[in-house]
Amino acid sequence: MTAATTSTAIDRGDPATASGPRIHLDRKVHPAAAIGFLVVLLAGLAYAGTSIVLDTQRVGEPLAIGAFLFLGLALLIALGFEFVNGFHDTANAVATVIYTHSLKPLVAVIWSGSWNFIGVMVSTGAVAYSIITLLPVDLILNVGSAGGYAMIFALLIAAVLWNLGTWMLGLPNSSSHALIGSVLGVGVANQWLSSGPGGASGVEWGQAESVLLALLVSPVIGFVGAMLLLWAMKRVLPDRQLYEEPEADRPPPFHIRALLVFTCTAVSFAHGSNDGQKGMGLIMLILIGVAPTAYALNRTMPDSSTPAFIQSAASAQRVFRAKAAGTEVAPERARAVLQDALRTKTTDTPRVYAALDTVSTEIASDLRNYGSLRKVPAAQTKNVRNEMYLVYDNLRLMTEDKEAAAQRFPNGGDKALSGYQHLLEKGTRYIPTWVKVAVALALGLGTMIGWKRIVVTVGEKIGKTHLTYGMGAAAELVAASTILLAQVKGMPVSTTHILSSGVAGTMVADGAGLQRSTVRNIALAWIMTLPAAMLLAGVLYALLLAVVRGLGLS
């Protein structure tokens, strides 16, 4: 039986052969399931909308109808990205349990979607802001401007369009690559389109190098890791059934089935904890732009944290003053100095330290006068947030090399700066619970909708033989471990690329061989995604920026 025959049989839900797989992927959804899906979706949207209304009323600045509708449109597009991400990426997690008959397709996608939801809810937000840091600093500081909105819509639409295009072709493309490519495209376009003195800032290339390195290395880890793990399993776990193809539509023995369900669960949870954060960061940018009073600062920080914040700022200021060596910067110039430092990546100068001292004095003064971040008035919210953001990002650049920071700031100076940086991060980089719930629902429900195309590719078209139980377990164990490690490090990675590479690695380890056409197509999608998303997002950003400027809105 050829791979093409098998794939066709699977797509139609017909028995392939007496000895091959019989997997029904095209059974119609029961009306009750469709109704339940819509109820959950509407409940999630209602929860998000109600939370926005309550949050803005709580700070005494409710949104106008027009702003609320605009915010709703932006959030729908952002959640649409996560929805597409769900059925595009998470299909990889369920492919192994479906093609080994460990779970029926409907049960598998519901189970996977549920664990994606849990993964999103327990995530830290570190990955979300590692992607946001790639954006130009001037666009982040002015995210509520017309240019900021053009940026958000351009990168979101570009990422969704590329994801949908590759999904229609059945290619396991990476949503992470699509989003990061879109972010880079907007950054490059922002720099090219600038005509002001000194130019606008572009991509944060230092951060981009770390992100791109993680995206580049993780598939290699998936391939090599899964290959080595399968070799090791054959020597340590000499269970013949573990390395055989599934028989017809018969489920595997209980212990093998439990192993495969566990690995599917692990990949689903890891995917939610990493990929779900990408939508969170974008949604926070949207909220900060449209409703800064409610979301630009972390108003959930207790009043009791204010004294520690002020004391930490004072400790950091002593370090700044020592490094400034008598240099002073006026308050009206300090923010521009810090912004230029971020643009040029030149932070270790007396002038920058003097500016950090000046801005930190203003932050501490504001907190002392208002009592806490929660009590910062609406008119001052954006100003305080931007000051904290500028100081935080300059400190991040100064202290990212821990050994160099210890030498540059001796006698505990590096620890004083790290403590101050941590509090600044808590004050500006947080994610409300309702945002996590909305993203978790979009990702989880997306998993239950459009998973079939990618499942067929992963399950049947990568290798020349059917997946064995051991292949599926090895590929998913390595994928889950790699993704969770990246989440701890705050690095975005591609579930698609890691798991697809892992499946390919197990095929090589088993001597089964690979289908060159599929591997070629996956590789082309992998290579083309970044430049294609960059070009698409850059063009969209230029067009949207031209429209808003033409309307006199910039």
N, C-alpha and C positions, 0 to 999 in steps of 0.2 A: 504493500500500500504506500503510495507516494504521499509526501507532505501536503501537496495540493489537494489530493482526495480527502485526506484526513481533515484538513481545514474546512473544506466545503461541507463535509458531513457534520462537523461541529457547528458551523454557522447555522445550518438548517435544523440542527437538533435531531439528526437521524443517526442510527447506528452506523459506525464507520465500517467495521467488520466484526466477525465473531470474536477476534482476539484483540481488537483495537478498542479505543475509548468510545463510550456512548454518553455524551454529555449534552444535556438539553439546555442550551443557552437562550432559546427564543420562545420559551413559554410565555403566554400572555400574563400580564400582571393582573391579579385579582382586583376587582373594583374596590373592595374594602381596603386593600393595601394602598391603592391610589388615593383614596379618601384620607386615609391616615397620614400619608405623605403630605398632602395639601394642608391638613390640620396642623401638623407639626411646623410646616413652613410658615403658615400664617401666624401661628402662635409666636414663633421666633421673631418675625418682623414686628408684630405688635409689642413684644417685650422690648425690642430695640427702640422702637418709636416712643414708647412710654418712658423708657429710661432717659432718652434725650430730653423730653419735655420736663421731666422731674429734675434732671441735673441742671438745666438752664434756669428753671424757676427757682431752684434752691440758691443760686448765686444772684438772683434778682435781675436777670437779663434774659427773659424768654425770647425765643426766636420769632421773627416775623414769618408770616405764611410763606412768602417767597423764599426766604433763606432756608426754612424747614424743607420745602420741596426740593430746593437745590441740593441740600445735604442728603435728602433721601435718594436722589438720583445718583450722587457720587457713591453713597454707601452701597446701593444696589449693584453698581459696576464693580466695586471692590469685592463684595460678597460673591458676585458672579465669577470673579477670578478664582476664588477659593472653591466655588461649586465645580467649575471646570477642572480645577486642580484635583478635586476629589475623584471624579470619574476618569481622569487622565492618569494620575499617578498611583492611586490606591489600587487600581486594577492589578498592579504588579503584586500586591500583597495577597490577593485572593487567587491568583492564577494557579499557584501550587496546590492549594487545598482542593480547588475545583478539578484540576487535571489529574489528581491522584484519588479522586472520589472520596476524599476525607470529609468534605461537607458538600451539601447540595448548593448550587449557585446562589439561590435566594438567601439561604441561611448564611452562606459565606459573606455576602456583601453586607447584610444587616449586621453580622458580628463584627466585620471589619470597620464598618461605618461607626459603630458604637465605640470601638476602641480608638478610632481617630478622634472622636468627640472627647473621650477621656484624656487623650494625649494633649489636645489643645488646652483643655481646662487646667492642667497641671504645669503647663509650660511657663518659663520664667520671663520671656520677652527679650532675652539677650540676642537671639537671632533676628528678631524684628528690627531692632535698632542698629544691628551691624549692617543691614541693608540700607536703612535710612541714612546712615553715615556716609554712604557713597554719593549722596546727592550734593549738589553745589550748596555751599553754606548760605549764599545770598537768597536762594530759593527757599531754604528751610526757615530762615529768619523772616521771610516775607511770604510765607505760605498762604496767607489770607489775601494776597494780591491777585490780580487777574493773571499775572505770570505764574504764580503758584498754582492756581487752578488749572491753567493750561498744562503745567508739568504733571499734575496728578492724573488728569484725564488722558493725556498722551501716553503715559507709561502703562496705565491700566488697560486702555483699549488695545494698545500694541500687544501686550502680554496675552490678553484674552484671544485676540484674533489669531496669533501664532499657535496658541494651544489648540484652538478649535480646528485650525487647518491640519495640523499634524494628527489630531485625533481622528479626523475624517479619513485620513490615509491609513489609520491603524498603527501609527508609529509611536513607540514609547518615548516621546519627547519629554524633556524636563521642564516643568513649570518654573523651577528655580532658575534655570538658564534663561527662560523667556523673560522673567521678571527682572533679573539682574541685567540682562542685555538691554531691556527697556530703560532701566535707571541710568545705565551708562550712556545710552543714546541721548537721553534728555540732557545729561550733564555736558556731553560734547557739544550738542546743539546750542546749549545756553552760552557756552564759551565762544563759539563761532559767531553767534548772532549779536554778541555784545559790541557796542560801539563807544561805550563810556571810557573815561580815563582809567587806565590800568586794566580795563576789561573785567568782565564778570568771572566768577569762579567756575571751574569746570568740575570734572570728576575728582573725587577724593582717591587719587591713584594709590596712595599708601594702603588704604583700606581695601581698595579693589584688588591689589596684589594678593592679599591674604584670602579674600573671598574666592578669587579665580583659582588660586592654588588649591583650595579645598575642593572646588568643583572638578579640577583636573585630576587630583590624586585619588579622590574617593572611588571612582570606577575601577582604577587599577587595584586598589585595596580589595574591592568587591570581587574582581576576577581572580587575583592571586589567592586571596583569603579563602574563597569558596573552593577553589581547586585544591589547595593544601588541606582544607578541612575534610573534603570528601576522601582524599587519599588517607588521611589519618583515621577517619571513621571506618574505612574498610579494614584497617589493621586492628583497631581497638574494639570495634563492634561487628564481629563476624556474623551478622544476622543476614542470611541469604535473602530473605524477603525484603529487607530494607533497600536492596540494590536491584530489584526487579521492577519491570513495568507493571502498572495496575492491570488486573485481569477484568476485561469487559467493564461493567459498571459496578463491580464488587468493591465495597469499602475495604481499606486495609485493616490488618489486625489492630486491636484496641491500642496497644502501646505505640504503634507507629502513627496511628490516627491522632492520638493525644500529642505526640511530638509535633506533628504538622500543624495542628490547631494552635499549639503554643507558639510556633514560629510565625504563623500568620498573625496571631495576636500581637506578638512583639514588633513585627514590622508595621502593623497598623498603628500601634501606640507611638512608635518612634516617628512615623510619618506625621502624625498629628502634632507631636511635640515640636517638630522642626518646621515642616511646611506650613502649618497653621499660623505660625508667627509672622510669616511674610505678609499675609493679609492684615494682621493686627497693626503692623507698623504703618501701612498705607492708610488704614482707617483712622489711626491717631493723627496722621498728617491732615487728613480731611477735617477731622473734628477741631483740631487746633486752628485751622484756617477759618472755618465757618463759625465756630462757637468758642473762641479763645478764652472767654471768661470762665467757662465751665471746665475746659479740658487742657488749657495751656500749662497749668500748674497742677501738681498733685495735691488737691485739696483734701484728700483723705489722710494726709499726715497729721498726727495729733498735735495739739498746741504744746504738749509737753516736750516735743522734739525741738522746739525753737531755741532754748538756751544752748543745747548741744551744737546746734547748727551755727549759732553766733560764735560760740567758743572755737569751733573748728575753723571758721572763717578767720578768726583772729590769729590762730596758730599758723595758718597758711600765709596770712599777710606778713608775718614776721619773716618767713622764708622769702617772700616776694621782695620785701624791702631790702633784705640783705643782698639779694641778687641784682636789684635795681641800682645799687651803688650810688645813691643820691639823685638818680634820674627821676623826674616827675612828668606826669602826663595829665593834662586837664580833663575833667569829667566829660566835656563835650567831644573830646578827641579819643577817649579811651576805647570805646566800642569799635571805632574805625581801625585803630591800631590792632586790636585783637582779630578783627575780621581779615585784615591784610595778612596777619601772621598765619591764619588758617589757610588762606589762599596760596601763600608762598611756602608754607610748611617751615617757616623760620620762627621758632618760638623762643630759642635760647639767646635773647638779647636783653640788655637793661631796659630798653624802651617797652618791650612786651611785659616784663616783670612789673614795671611801674604801672602799666595799664591794668594788669591783673589786680594789683593792689588797689587801684582807684575803683575799679568796678566791684571788687569784693567789698570795699567799704560801703558802696551804695546798696549792695545786696543785704549786708548785715544791718545797715540803717533801716532799710525797708522792713525787714523782719522784726526789728526792735520796735519800730513805730506801729506796725499793724498787729503784732503779737504772734502771727503764724501765717503760713501760706494760705490757709483757708480763708483768712480775713483780708487778703490783698484785694483792693477795690477793682472794679471792672476796668476803669480807665488806666490802671497801672499794670494790669495782668500781663499784657504782651511785652511791655518794657522789662518787667522783672524776669519773665521767662527767657527773653533773648539775652539778657545779661548773664543769667545762670547757664544758658546753653553755650555762650561764647567762652566763659571761664572753664566750663566742663571740658569742651572739646580741645582747648589749648592745653589743659592739664593732661588730657588723654594722650596727646602727642608727646608731651614732656616725659611722661612716666611709662609709656608702653614698653620701653626697654628697661626692665627692672634693675639690672646690674648697673647700667649707665645712670639711672636715676639715683641709685644709692650713692654713687660717687659724686654726682653733680649736687645732690642735696644731702650733705653729711649730717651727723648728729641728730638723726631722726627726722630730718626735713622731708625725706621721701615719704615717710609714714604720715606726716602731717598733711601733705598734699594728697595722698591716697585717701585718707579719711574724709577730707573736704570734697574730693572728687566723688566719693561714694554718696555723700549727702546731696550733692548737686544732681547726681543721677536719679536718686530717689525723688527729688523734687520736680523733675521735668520729664522723666522717662518712666511712665507707668501705664498700665492698661486696665481700664475698668472691667469689672466682671461681665457686664452685659456685652462688651465687645468680644470677649472670649466666647461667650455663649453663642453669639451670632455667627462668628467664624466657625466654631465647632459644628454648628448645625449645617452651615453651607458646605463644609468639607465632608461631614458625615452623610448628608443627604446626597451630595454629588457622587459619593462612592456607590450609592444604591441605584444610580440611574444609567450612566453611559459607560459601564465598565467592560462591555463585551468585546469591543474591537481590540483593546489592548490585551485582554486575557488570551484571545486567540493567538496573537503574535508571540507573547511570552511563553504560552503553554505548548505551542506546536511549531512555530516557525524559526526559532533560534537554533535549535539542534536538529540533527537528522533523525533522532529517535525520540520517543515519548519520554517525558520526565519520569524518573524513578522517584521513589519516596526519599531516598537518601539525597538525591540531587536537590529536590525542593527544600529539604530541611537545611542542608549545608548553605545554599544560596541565601535563604532567609535569615539564618542565624548570623551570618557575616553581615548582611545588610542591616539588620536591626542593631547590631553592636556598633557598626560604623556610624549610623545615623545618630544614635544616642550619644556617642562620644562627641560628635560634632555639635550636638545640641548643648552639651556641657561647656564646650569651648566657645559657644556663641557663633558658630559658623554655619551658614546655609549650605546644604548639600542636596544632591538629586537622588531621591528614592528610586526613580526610574533607572537612572544610569547605574547605580550601585547594584540593584537587583538584577537587571538585565545582564550586566557584566558577570554577576555571580552565577547566573544560569549558564552563561557561555563558559565560564570557568569550570563548572561541574561537567559540562559536556566534553570538554577537552580532557579533564581528569579521567572520565569514564571511557575515553577513546571513541566516543560516539561521533565526533565531528560536528561542524557548524554549517548551517545553510548560508552560503556566501551572500546571496541576494538580500536576505533579511539583515544580516550583520552589516552589509554595506549600507542599506537604507537607514538603519539605526545610527551608524557612524556619521552618515551625511546629515541626519537631523541633529546629531550632537554637535557637529562642526558648524552647521549653518545657523543654529538657533541664536547664538550670541550676535553675529553680525546682522542677521536678518531682523532680530528684535531691535537692535540698536538703530538700524536704518529706519525701520517702521516708526519707532517712537520718536526719533529725531525729526522726521518729516512731519509727523502729526503735531509735535510740539511747535515747530516753525509755523505750520498752518494755523493752529489755534492761537498762537501768539499774534500772528498777523491779523486775525479776526478781531481779537480783543483790542488791539491797538487801533485798528480801523474804526472800531466803535467808540474809541476814546475812553476805554475802561482801564488801561494800564496805568 
